[in-house]
Amino acid sequence: MESLTRRIVIMKYLAESKEKTFDMVLQTEIKHHQVVNNHHRTMKEPRKKYLRDEYLRRWAKANRTKSSFLSQNKNWLDITLVLDTEDDSFDQDREKRTRRAENEFDIMQSERTKRRKTEELRKNYSGDQLAYAVQMKLRECGKKDAAKLCKEATLTSPTRPKKILNKVNSESQHKQLSPYHALCLQLNRGMSKATYCLLRSVQKEHNCRLFPSYARVLEAKQSCYPPGMLIDDFDMKLPLQALLDHTATRLIELQREAFELLPNYLERKYEMITKYGFDGSGGQALYSLPASGIDTATESKLFATFICPITIKVQDTNIIVWQNPAPSSPIYCRPLHLQFAKETPE
């Protein structure tokens, strides 16, 4: 039998050190020696570690120079490696081959072949016997959950399989919120972007897709802003017609199903009734406001002008397509003009 020396392993490692580690080269050489000499012996792990550490120590002592290392360690390199332990990887390979043979029935064969090979089983045994055999085989293979599920589905009440199937289907089909519903939830609960993204990531870890991505929520939020908005340091205002058009368009989009119930709804004309109002408030925070331009007494007071949609109906008829469920609520108020100004009787 050809011996495996330290010189063979280390010279191989010096030639391949840029691509492989010392342990990889050592294992490769041992495998090659096993194949050539037809044996299953290998080195013990402590001896592998000693060989690697001793090589590194001697390599450093030789200033990491190949010629110096070979001349200083000639006798040490010629020592034969001790292979006195059975290699467990051969047993593992044997187990893998066995598992491949067992899985060949599921992977390599068609449904027609499977039906033909199991025909004798189905003829000679009843469904309850086969179900019990499957349960016991699954438990024998360590698949306890699958065995329990098989028992629940086949060996209990006749309605249990349908209940299990309905439960699986209902849990696997989570209906995702629309971007507008998610935006409404975020605004009503005062959630920041970080809080929203954290909740979404936790749900994704549990295979739930209830919340849409924050990018889609942001797009929905941008679509809620009417065009033509003018903002400076002291007020915000919108063209009245632009605000009315945007409000009507958004309500029609959200109530499209109600509009589609009307005959020839695309050819009809509609009328939106709104109301408007003013209100002022004082004691506003003064931080992050301009230091000049208006007096401090005015900066703490905010005067707001709003419009509120009441109904949308078909023109010249009494058919109401949409009606505000809470006309006195601030939720439906649309800001027309916000300004730092003091409220006056006029």
Stockholm file with secondary structure:
# STOCKHOLM 1.0

chainA/1-346         MESLTRRIVIMKYLAESKEKTFDMVLQTEIKHHQVVNNHHRTMKEPRKKYLRDEYLRRWAKANRTKSSFLSQNKNWLDITLVLDTEDDSFDQDREKRTRRAENEFDIMQSERTKRRKTEELRKNYSGDQLAYAVQMKLRECGKKDAAKLCKEATLTSPTRPKKILNKVNSESQHKQLSPYHALCLQLNRGMSKATYCLLRSVQKEHNCRLFPSYARVLEAKQSCYPPGMLIDDFDMKLPLQALLDHTATRLIELQREAFELLPNYLERKYEMITKYGFDGSGGQALYSLPASGIDTATESKLFATFICPITIKVQDTNIIVWQNPAPSSPIYCRPLHLQFAKETPE
#=GR chainA/1-346 SS CCCCBHHHHHHHHHHHTTTSCHHHHHHHHHHHHHHHHTCCEECCHHHHHHHHHHHHHHHHHTTTCHHHHHHHTHHHHTCBCCCCEECTHHHHHHHHHHHHHHHHHHHTSCHHHHHHHTHHHHHHSCHHHHHHHHHHHHHHTTCHHHHHHHHHHHSSCTTHHHHHHHHHHHHHCCCCCCHHHHHHHHHHHTCCHHHHHHHHHHHHHTTCCCSCCHHHHHHHHHHTSCSSCEECSSEEECCHHHHHHHHHHHHHHHTHHHHHTSTTGGGCCEEEEEEEEEEEECCCCCTTSCSSSSCHHHHTCEEEEEEEEEEEEETTSCCEEEECSCTTSGGGCEEEEEECCCCCCC
#=GC SS_cons         CCCCBHHHHHHHHHHHTTTSCHHHHHHHHHHHHHHHHTCCEECCHHHHHHHHHHHHHHHHHTTTCHHHHHHHTHHHHTCBCCCCEECTHHHHHHHHHHHHHHHHHHHTSCHHHHHHHTHHHHHHSCHHHHHHHHHHHHHHTTCHHHHHHHHHHHSSCTTHHHHHHHHHHHHHCCCCCCHHHHHHHHHHHTCCHHHHHHHHHHHHHTTCCCSCCHHHHHHHHHHTSCSSCEECSSEEECCHHHHHHHHHHHHHHHTHHHHHTSTTGGGCCEEEEEEEEEEEECCCCCTTSCSSSSCHHHHTCEEEEEEEEEEEEETTSCCEEEECSCTTSGGGCEEEEEECCCCCCC
//
